[in-house]
Amino acid sequence: MATLQARLQAAREIAERIPKGLYVDGEWRPSRSGATVAVEDPGTGTVIAEVADADTADATDALDAAVRAQASWSATPPRERGEVLRRAFETIIARKDDLASLMTLEMGKPLAESQAEVVYAAEFLRWFSEEAVRIDGGYMTAPGGGSRVVTMRQPVGPCLLVTPWNFPMAMGTRKIGPALAAGCTTVIKPAKQTPLSMLALVNILREAGAPAGVVNVFTTNHSGQVTDHLLNDSRLRKLSFTGSTEVGRALLAKSSRNVLRTSMELGGNAPFLVFADADLDAAVEGAFQAKMRNVGEACTAANRFYVQSSVADEFARRLADRLTALPVGHGLDPDTQVGPLIDADAVKNVTALVADATSAGATVLTGGGPVSSDGHFFAPTVLGGVPLGARTLTEEIFGPVAPIVTFDDEDTAVALANDSEYGLAGYLFTEDLNRGLRVSERLECGMVGLNQGIISNPAAPFGGVKQSGLGREGGAVGIDEYLNIKYMAIKVAP
């Protein structure tokens, strides 16, 4: 079996083959200034690549290309648009192992999780390749009988797609897939921490036959300045953003200048409810999946664990035992189940949240702090007896920390779960089907996992309520975010 050093070297060689420039109007090129942005391996803290650092002029070039290509792409037959996505899907699957190694190198997640994300990402392209030919309209007789009502759905137009670092490929395909299927051209800005996966994806779309100008990508170290510049351009017609609620609010305000269509997938603070009648083995496994996927760096991650008092101690003990046994290390090590956090600031933030909880009276049942290493590691942590005022219950942790609070009855559990400005995901475990349905309906969130800890599915609508966002990605409704409805009245002579 290859050593970690050999795996690191192989992943770096894959990274070297990825284009590092801006992809504009069908060509790879450097930024106008020649400046670059360093990309770090969070598992070692070392720089693995330098990518182009775009400025506002570069971003304008990308939008210019998207605007020029819009008319011809929207007129391209839906079947042809779908075939581009289908070919890209097949290429991603064929290159799964290399793409997963690249993702782990720049983001840190364990290799098995990166492999799963690559497949998940590809599935969005397959799903929307099939949706491209299902864009429909309507025909009806007006109630008065004198005319006919015809409706059609047409592409919104050039879109700016802003993706996060935690799922660097899947968050791209979840936006690019429906945009291209609908007939929209795109300008894509990946997170500066993890640009390589997006650059690899865009190159695959080029190989799959996406015409010049349909897909454009820029990387930048000046995200706010460059994004703001594009939002001021009246030719841009849509913004799709995945990231924090704080940044989402600011982007919504800026989008109002040109009344842009917006899709916002923002922060989460998912409650995880365990009732006394739950299968505790299943609940612990579900908690592990909902908490530890992506090292807890996911907006859908279980953030607050509310456990019925009679089983709270046993659940906490079992969960602590489960997390204590997890190997921590570089994601390219096949034995690793917990990789590094994205950067040093992430470790500081999680450390501060745990310190706040323990200073208020919480007990550390396992873990509790950073792991000594060259990378950005934090030990899987379970906190018992967490007081309701602790920051771990009100803020996104974005790390491998599970704070546990007890409750006595269903109404209290629901009230605690809904006591948040966020409303993305929620989880509950119970063997009582009536309770499961009743509580699921009462939870103020866009998605619920009933007796399961993983809810993401390309065939299902992903999104939240309250300050967790606007719109839905994936599923049959995902393409709607990129389509306008046009109504045509036709006079019919008597």
Buried (B, 14 or more C-beta within 10 A) or exposed (E): EEEBEEBBEBBBEBBEEBBBBBBBBBEBBBBBEEBBBEBBBBBBBEEBBEBBBBBBEBBBBBBBBBBBBBEBBBEBEBEEBBBBBBBBBBBBBEBBEBBBBBBBBBBBBBBBBBBBBBBBBBBBBBBBBEBBEEBEEEEEEEEEEEBBBBEBBBBBBBBBBBBBBBBBBBBBBBBBBBBBBBBBBBBBBBBBBBBBBBBBBBBBBBEBEBBBBBBBBBBBBBBEEBBBBBBEBEBBBBBBBBBBBEBBEBBBEBBEEBEBBBBBBBBBBBBBBBBBEBBBEBBBBBBBBBBBBBBBBBBBBBBBBBBBEEBBEEBBBBBBEBBBEBEBBBBBBBEBBBBBBBBBEBBEBBBEBBBBBBEBEBBBBBBBBBBEBEBBBBBBBBBBBBEEEBBBBBBBBBBBBBBBBBBEEBEEBBEBBBBBEBBBBBBBBBEBEEBBEEBBEBBBBBBBBBBBBEBBBBEBBBBBBBBBBBBBBBBEBBBBBBBBEEEEEEEEEE
